[in-house]
Amino acid sequence: MPHFAVHEGYAVYEGPATDSSFHVHAAFQVAIAVRGEVPMVDASGTRHQAVALIVPPMVRHRMLAVPHLLTFFVEPQCAFADRLRERCGPGVTADPELRDLREEDVRSATGRPAEGLDGRLLAAMNALADQRVPMPVLSAQVGLSPQRLRALARQQLGMPLPRWRIWQRLARATEALREGRSLADAATTAGFADQAHFNRQMREMLGLAPSFLLPGPHRPAEGPSGAARGMGGDGSADR
């Protein structure tokens, strides 16, 4: 049975992956094949295949089908992301040494901030996680100009702050679904305009439909081909 869960600093998925369209994440992705290798295609059309692949934030790629995948999505502001920055280049990077990476390894290093992370950027991220704040107000709160705050986010996180805010909303929506809330309630609780907005953002960032997060009896069990639906959903993703 496929499993997806969001925790502090990271998310984890285990199950099958289906072909997806090109998309981007607001986190580092570490994709590990439980059997065989992970196939992936980057924005240039280059195919990458290895037992473990690292994808930095905001790197466009698409997954190809694999029967059993273990994937970690590691937020760029946490200490474990420093390890991934040292190991990967600017694009999709093969790293067979990560084949034995386990969730406890990730969990132990996601509760601490990354080294060298500007404290003002971290304060801005904490504020965004708790409330909706316009960029001019947010930058003033942390003592930076909006332009400098945007530059820091791109330099130290590898992505714009709005993308990170969407990731946080997805995490809150996931928790709401775990508590038994409906898809519509989870969407509004997390700050999405409606269920359709939640659905679109989930597919764009993770290649999954929100219904995939529902408890087992309510989760779509099969895709159009009759195979188990997994990472990649129906192929919809970031455009």
N, C-alpha and C positions, 0 to 999 in steps of 0.2 A: 504494500500500500504506500503510495507517495506521501511524503511528509514535508511540510514547510513550517518553519517557526521563526519568529523575530525575537531577538534578545537585545540586551544593551550592547551596542557597538557592532553587532553583526546579525546576520540571518543565515539560516541553513536550510538547504533543500536536499532531499534524497529520494530518488525515484527515476523514472524514465525521462528522456528528453526527446522531443519531436522537432522536426525542422521548423525554424522560425524565420521571420523577416528580420532585417537589420534593426538593432535597437541599441540603447546605451544605458548603463547603470550609474547610479549615484554612489557607487562603492567599488572597491576592488572585488573582482570575482576570481575565486579559485575553483576551477572545475576539475574534478578528479574522477577518472573512470574506475568503477569498482571492478569491472572486467574489461579487458581490451584497452582502447584508447578513446580520448575525447576528440571529436572532429568539430572544427569551427572555421568560419570564413570571415576575414576582415573586410573593411570597406573597400580595399583595392582589389578584392577578389582572390587574394592569396589564401590558400587553404592551410590550416595549421592542424596538426594531429599529434597528440602525445598522451601519455598516461595522466599528465596534469598540465593544465594551462592557466596562466594568470592573465587577467584582462584589467587594466587600470580604469579608473573612472572616466566616463565620457568618451570611451573608445568604441566606435561603431563596429558591430560584429553580428553574426548570426550563428546560432547553434545548429548543428546537424544532428540527426537522430542517433541516440545511443541508448541501449536498453537499461543501463543502471548507472546513475550518476550521483556523485556526492559533490555538492556545490556550497561554498561559503561566500557570502557577500559581506565584506569587511569595510566598515565605515572609515573614511580616510583620516579622520582626526584621532584615531586610537593608536595605541602603541604597536599593535600587531601590523598595522599598515606600514610602519617603518620597515619592518622585515620584508614586506612585499615590495616596497620601493627599491630596496637594495637588490632584489632578485629579478626584477623585470625591467624591460625597456619601455619605450613610449607606446608600444603596441602590444598585440597578443604575444605572449612569451611562453615557450615550453619550459617546464621545470619538473623533470621526473623525480627530483628529490622530495617533492611534496606529496608523493603518492601515499605516504603513510600519515599525512596530516589528519588529525582527529579533532572533534569539537572541543574537547577539553584543552587542547593546545591553543585554539583560537580564544576560547573563553578566558583563559588565564592572562591574556595580554590585551583584552579589549576594554578593561575598566580603567586603564591609565591613558592620559593624553599622549599624542605623538611628540617626540622630541623636537624642539625648535618651533613648535606651534605658537604663533603670536597670541598672547593672552587676550588681546582685544578681539581677535577673531573668535577665540573660544567663547568669550562672553557674548558675542553676537549670535553664535550658534545656539548657546543655551537660551537666549532670549527668544530666538525663532522657534525653538522646540516647544515653548510654552504659550506663545501667543502670536497673533498676526501683527506685525510691525512694519510700517512702510520703511523703505530703505533710508530715506533722509532722517527719520526719527531714530532708527536703529543705529546708524553710523554716528549720530550725535551722542547717543547713549554711551557708546564705547570710545568716544573721543577721536573719531576718524572722519574724513570726508567720505561721501558715498563712493567716489572714484577709487580712493585708497582701499576701502573695505572690499570692493569688488576685485581689485587687483590682488589683495592678500588671499582672498578665497581661491582665485584661479591659480595663484602661485603655490600655495601651501596645501590646498585640498585637491587641486586639479579639476575643479568644477565650480560653476556659479552657485551662490548660496540658495537661490530659488529651487535648484534641483535637490539640494540637501533637505530643504524644507518639505518638498514632496515626499522624500524618503521617510521623514519623520511622521508625516500624515499617514503614510501606508502602514507604518508600525503601529500607530494608534488604532487604525481601522482593524488591523489584524487582532489586536488585543480585544477590541469590541466584539469581533466575531467569535473569539474564544469564549467570551462571556455569554454567548448565546444570542447576541443582538442580530437583527436582520441585516441584509446587505444595505438596505436603504438607511437604517439607523446607524450602522457602522460608518457609512459615508459621511453623514452629517456630523456625527460625533467627532470625526477626524478632521473636519474642516473642508471637505469637498463640497462642491456646489450641489451635487446630487449623485445618485447611484451611477448614472452614465459617466459622469466625470471621474468617479472612483474607478470604474471599470477601465476607462481609457488610460488613466495614469498607471494603473497596475500593469496593464499590457505593455505600455510604452517602456516602463522601467524594468520589469521582470519577465515579461513574456508569459504571464499567467493571468487568467481571469480570476476576479475575486471569488467566484463560486468555488474555485479550487480549494479555498481556505475553509470552506464549510465543513462541519463534522461529517464523518464518513457516509452515513446514510443519505445526506443531502448533496454530496459532491458528485459532479458528473464523472462517471466511472470509465466511459469509453469515448474515444474520438471517432471521427467519421470512418476511419478504416477498421474500427473494432478493436484497435490496440488501446492500451491504457493511456489516458490523456496525461501528459506530464509537462515539464518545463518547455515552454514554447507555445502551449495552448493550441489555438487554431491557426497560428502563424501570424497573428496581429502583433505589431510591435512599434517601436519608435520610428517616426518618419520625419 
